[in-house]
Amino acid sequence: MDDIFRWNERLGIALPELQQEWEGYSEQVRAAIVTQWEIIRGTIPDRVFAYERLIHVKQAELFEEEDFETSCCINSEIAELASRINDLHIWYRINQEIEPRRHS
């Protein structure tokens, strides 16, 4: 599965990078991909929660910060963390697209 899943540093999870169309994989390989993805997918809520905690820390920093430029940097960091959460939510929903194919 190392050739199917690649670590994504930004999101903190391995993401699938299929080298061919889904139907091009054998049923056995597809089952293994789905199984591995379910394991990875199960970690996404914890990743979201960790990023949410960081956002709360950054918001507290922002509340106390008086320097405008520093405030802008903190605000950018919050936006990046929120973007990661959004991307993780998208990846979490990917299973809904893969699952029906598994039963075909």
PyMOL commands that set and color helices and strands:
alter all, ss='L'
color gray80, all
select helices_A, chain A and resi 22-24+27-41+44-64+68-102
alter helices_A, ss='H'
color red, helices_A
select strands_A, chain A and resi 5-8+13-16
alter strands_A, ss='S'
color yellow, strands_A
deselect
rebuild
show_as cartoon
